[in-house]
Amino acid sequence: MPQHDLEALWEAHCRYEFETRDVDATMATMVADPYVNHIPTMTGGVGHDHLKRFYKYHFIGANPPDTEMVPVSRTVGASSIVDEMIFRFTHTSEIDWMLPGIPPTGRRVEIPLVAIVRFEGDKLVHEHIYWDQASVLVQLGLLDPAGLPVAGAETARKVLDKTLPSNTLMKAWASSEGRPI
């Protein structure tokens, strides 16, 4: 059982990042030598100054005003949280951490996103953030999904609604219909 309320610590950290957009308050939730890695784009920072610079100029404040995180599931361990969510936004500004160098397209994006967060005591040590970059690029019109096993916003919708069709990218799926199982 965690010694500290890790959920409350994580929620405060996210509130400072996305609601109040307060770099100093965000950094105050972290250990002296934290790190963040957004896996698909390798953006983030290692160490206080590097991460604070990243947060100040490339993350907090860079997110579009309609950014929304919809909780899906959360697992809390003794010193970590795994948070699954749907991350939604309209691409109205350059989002360096997710889409480095890509000018705003004005398009809506919704993707499943997973955060793996580790704590030491009452401070956040690191975040590993995962999402499907191909899905983001498809939704922005930057990647043509024709002939590729990638999908767009339907990936997020499927997470929220298990009744939506599965296996739509598998051309061979229909050939197994009616076969013995």
N, C-alpha and C positions, 0 to 999 in steps of 0.2 A: 504494500500500500504506500502511495507517495506521501512524503512528509509535508509537502506543500500542495496547495490546490493548483495543479498544473493547468487544468482547464481555465481557471480564472486568469492565470498568468498569460497563457496563450491568447485568450480573448482580449485582454488588455493590450498586448503587443499588437494584435491585428487592428484593434480600434485606433491605436496611435498611428499605424501605417495607413489605414484606408479611410477612417472617419475624421479624426482631428488633424491628420497629416502632420504630426509633430515628430520631427527627427530626434530631438533630444529626449523626449519621453520614450520613443521607441528604443533608443540606445540604452536608456536607463533600465530597460527590462532584460538586458543582456549582460553576460559575463564580460570581463575586461578584454578578453581576446576571442570574440565570437567569429563565426563565419556563416555565410549564406551562399548556397549554390543553387541557382535555377538551372537544373540539369540540361534541358534541351538547348539552351543558349550559352551556358557556362558563364552567366552573369551573376554578380553578387559581390562579395568581398571577404577578405581574410584579415582579421585584426580590427581593432577599434577604429583607427583613422581611415583605413581603406573602406571599411563597411559604412562608416558615417558619410564619407564622400559619395559612395554609391547611393545610399539612401537619399542624401540631400539633393543630388543633381540628376539622378537617373531613375529613381523609384518613387519615393514619396513625393507627391505633387505631380508626377508624370502620368499617373493613372487617370484615365478619362473620368469625368464627374459622375457618370452613370455606372461605374464599376460596382458589381454586386457579387457577393459570395453566398451561395445557397448551400447550407450544410446537408451532407448526405449521410456520412457515418463518421464516428470518432472512436478510436481505441486509445485508452489511457493506461500506460504502464507505470512502473515505479519511477522512471526518470525520462519517459518519452511519451509523445502523442503522435498518432498517425491520424491525420484529418483528411477525409475525402469530401470534396465539395464540387459544385458547379461554379465556374468562374465566368461571369458575363460582363461584357462591355461593348460600347460602340467605339470603333477605332477613329476617334476625333482628334487625337494627338499622337505624336511619336512616342511609342512606348519602348524606350531603350532596352529595358530588361527582358522583354518578351519578343520584340520585333526590332532589333537594332538596325538602324539605317533605313527603315521602311517608313515612308511618309504616310500620313493619315489617309485612309481609304473611305471613311465614313460608313463602313460596313459593320454590322452587328456580329459579335463572336460569342459563342457559348461553348465551353469545353469542360470536361472533367479535369480536375486538378487534385493532386495528392501532395500533402505536406508531411514530411517526417521531421519531427522537432525533438531535440534532446535538451534536457535541463540538467543543471548542477545546482542543487538547493533551490532557491527561489529565482534563479536567473536562467535565461535561455542561452544555450551554448551554440547550437547550430540548427539551421533549417536546410533540408534537401527538398526542393520543390520539383515535382514532375508533372508534365502534361504532354499531350500529343501535338507536336509542332506542325506535323503535316495537316492535321485537322484545322489548326489556326490558319495556315496558309491557304487551304481550300476555301474556307469561309471568307477570306479576304480577296479571293479571286486571283491569288498569286501562284497557285498550283492547280493544274487541271487534273481532276481525279480520274478522268477517262482512262480505263485500262489499268489503273493502279488500285491496290487494296487499301484505299484510304477513304474516310468519310468526313463529313462536316459536322454541323450542329446536331445531327441525329445521334452522334456519340454521346453527347450530354443528355439528350432527351431519353435515350435508352437507359442511362443510369437511373433516371428518375421514374421511368415507366417500363417495368420488365415485360409488359405485354406487347411492346413494339417488336417488330420482326427481328429475328436473329439471322445470321448467316447470309445476309443480302449481298455481301461481297464475294461469296463463294459460288462461282458459276456451276460447280459440280454438285451443289446441294440438291438441286431438283432430281438428279439422277439416283439419289439414295432413297427417294420417296417410295414407300411401299416395300422396300427390301427388308428381309428378316433382321430383327435386332436381338 
